[in-house]
Amino acid sequence: MFTWTAFAIVISWQLFIFLCIAWKKKTTPNVILKILWQSMAVGLVFGIAFDLLVGEYLGVYTYLGIGFTFPFLIINGIFSWGFMIAAAALLYKHSFFGMYAYSIAIAVAYESVNYFYPVWHWTFHESFLLEELVLIFAAYFGALFLMGVAMSPFTKQSFAFLHTQK
């Protein structure tokens, strides 16, 4: 039961981060709802594929107490991946450095919450500190960039490598 409570806390935090980014970017409620619905649909497909390929097949991470069960993958894809993809969709039009800075902040927030309410476990065989540094300064940026690419057909945005579009 603790695992599902921790999962609810993590996805609530992910939604909160998305809403903070939307507020900072002065996103209208209609656009927020549109992005959420689209990202939850994309999250279902993207999340299940990513979880099965990177998590289960490559063994990079696992879900504590839940595993890669099909019902969990569906719920996780819609909500956890969906909310993270929603944040990525808002950040995708930032410059490289802007998106990179946001990815570090998101990584710190997600990993901090997961530390106190564990849902996933990274299976690297390095030290905890090295593992977290790689995740925070590289992996999250790569994942957010891929999510932005996955949402670009819906948002009609392209990545602004050098400047922030308004």
C-alpha positions in Angstrom: 0.0 0.0 0.0 2.9 2.4 0.7 4.1 2.0 -2.9 0.8 3.3 -4.3 0.8 6.1 -1.8 4.3 7.0 -2.8 3.3 6.8 -6.4 0.3 9.2 -5.8 2.7 11.7 -4.1 5.2 11.5 -7.0 2.5 12.1 -9.7 1.0 14.9 -7.6 4.4 16.5 -7.5 4.8 16.0 -11.2 1.5 17.7 -11.9 2.5 20.5 -9.5 5.7 21.1 -11.4 3.9 21.2 -14.7 1.4 23.7 -13.3 4.2 25.9 -11.9 5.9 25.9 -15.4 2.6 26.7 -17.0 2.0 29.6 -14.5 5.5 31.0 -15.1 5.0 30.9 -18.8 1.5 32.5 -18.4 -0.2 29.6 -20.1 -4.0 29.9 -20.4 -6.3 27.3 -18.8 -7.5 26.1 -22.2 -3.9 25.5 -23.4 -3.1 23.8 -20.1 -6.0 21.4 -20.5 -5.1 20.7 -24.1 -1.5 20.0 -23.3 -2.5 17.7 -20.4 -4.9 15.6 -22.5 -2.4 15.3 -25.4 0.5 14.6 -23.1 -1.4 11.9 -21.2 -2.2 10.2 -24.5 1.4 10.4 -25.7 2.5 9.4 -22.2 0.6 6.2 -22.4 2.4 5.1 -25.6 5.8 6.7 -24.8 5.8 5.6 -21.1 4.9 2.0 -21.8 7.5 1.8 -24.6 10.2 3.5 -22.5 9.4 1.5 -19.4 9.6 -1.8 -21.2 12.6 -1.0 -23.3 14.8 1.0 -20.9 13.5 -0.2 -17.6 12.7 -3.8 -18.0 14.6 -4.9 -21.1 17.8 -2.9 -20.5 17.4 -3.1 -16.7 18.3 0.6 -16.1 15.6 1.0 -13.4 12.8 -0.9 -11.7 9.6 0.0 -9.9 9.7 -0.9 -6.2 6.9 -3.2 -5.0 5.0 -2.8 -8.3 7.2 -4.0 -11.1 6.4 -3.8 -14.7 2.8 -5.1 -14.5 0.5 -4.1 -17.3 -2.1 -2.2 -15.2 0.7 -0.2 -13.5 2.3 0.6 -16.9 -1.0 2.0 -18.2 -1.5 4.2 -15.1 2.1 5.2 -15.0 2.1 6.0 -18.7 -1.0 8.2 -18.5 -0.1 10.1 -15.3 3.6 10.0 -14.4 4.9 10.0 -18.0 2.0 12.2 -19.1 2.7 14.9 -16.6 6.4 14.9 -17.3 5.7 15.1 -21.1 3.4 18.0 -20.4 6.2 19.9 -18.7 8.5 18.9 -21.6 6.0 20.3 -24.1 6.1 23.7 -22.4 9.9 23.7 -22.1 10.6 22.4 -25.7 10.6 25.9 -27.2 13.2 27.2 -24.7 16.8 27.5 -25.7 19.2 24.6 -25.1 20.5 26.3 -21.9 17.0 27.2 -20.7 15.7 23.7 -21.2 18.8 22.2 -19.7 18.5 24.4 -16.5 14.8 23.4 -16.2 15.8 19.7 -16.6 18.2 20.0 -13.7 15.6 21.6 -11.5 13.0 18.9 -12.5 15.6 16.1 -11.9 16.4 17.4 -8.4 12.7 17.7 -7.6 11.8 14.2 -8.9 14.8 12.5 -7.4 14.3 14.2 -4.0 10.6 13.2 -3.8 11.5 9.6 -4.9 14.2 9.5 -2.2 11.6 10.1 0.5 8.7 8.3 -1.2 10.4 5.7 -3.3 8.6 4.5 -6.4 11.6 3.6 -8.8 15.1 2.4 -8.2 18.0 3.0 -10.6 20.0 -0.1 -11.0 23.4 1.4 -11.9 26.2 -0.3 -10.1 28.1 3.0 -9.4 28.1 5.1 -6.2 24.8 6.8 -5.3 26.4 10.2 -5.8 27.8 9.4 -9.2 24.4 7.9 -10.2 22.5 11.0 -9.1 24.9 13.3 -10.9 24.5 11.5 -14.2 20.8 11.4 -13.8 20.5 15.1 -12.8 22.9 16.6 -15.3 22.4 14.3 -18.3 19.6 11.7 -18.3 16.7 13.9 -17.4 17.7 16.5 -20.1 17.8 13.7 -22.7 14.5 12.3 -21.6 12.8 15.7 -21.6 14.2 16.5 -25.0 12.8 13.2 -26.4 9.4 14.0 -24.8 9.4 17.4 -26.4 10.1 15.8 -29.7 7.2 13.3 -29.1 4.9 16.2 -28.4 6.0 18.5 -31.2 3.5 17.2 -33.8 0.7 18.2 -31.3 2.2 21.5 -30.2 3.6 22.5 -33.6 6.8 23.7 -31.8 10.3 23.2 -32.9 13.3 23.3 -30.6 15.0 26.8 -30.3 18.6 25.9 -30.0 20.0 29.3 -29.3 17.2 31.6 -28.2 13.9 31.5 -26.3 10.8 32.0 -28.4 8.0 33.9 -26.9 
